């Protein structure tokens, strides 16, 4: 199994509070991704990174920011959490773009009350 | 933009039945195609993939063929087992970004 961990695995927070989710990899892969999974929507890309300090937006990036200061860590921040951001968040990595398989972390279940 | 449409679920089958989950796609370029599987409480994991037209991906008895003429990548298995119960996602990767279908839940009963 690819070495990907996510922390925390579960979090309950209140509307308006900041939240940071962490993704850590031990595979030295260049690409890292954050997705959210919601019933009826499959997986939707929030942000992705193609190298240290190199990030770009996905299809549902509003209300989220990311940072990647080291190859192994990719942080997702909700500056002011809203109930619509209640979801399961998955981190993924890939060695290169295009034809490469993505390897997924175990997910973080976030509940915003 | 790119999109993936897969067969709506849930799908319930008896053990040893034949499985087909349909997947069609729309892409502007020449994508790679994937099937991922998700077991309860876990992240997605690759089941099989195909990187060009007419390629067949296969793994654990599952197969899918990249059909450019019909823009399809249907998943098949000849004889399902209870352990195949999971959610299956069709996906494409094009120009560095992936697009996923909504997932199809498969339940196999003994």
Interface residues (C-beta under 8 A of the other chain):
Chain A: X4 X31 X33 X35 X40 X41 X42 X43 X44 X45 X48 X50 X58 X90 X92 X97 X98 X99 X100 X101 X102 X103 X104 X105 X106 X107
Chain B: X4 X32 X34 X36 X41 X42 X43 X44 X45 X46 X49 X51 X89 X93 X94 X95 X96 X97 X98 X100 X101 X102 X103
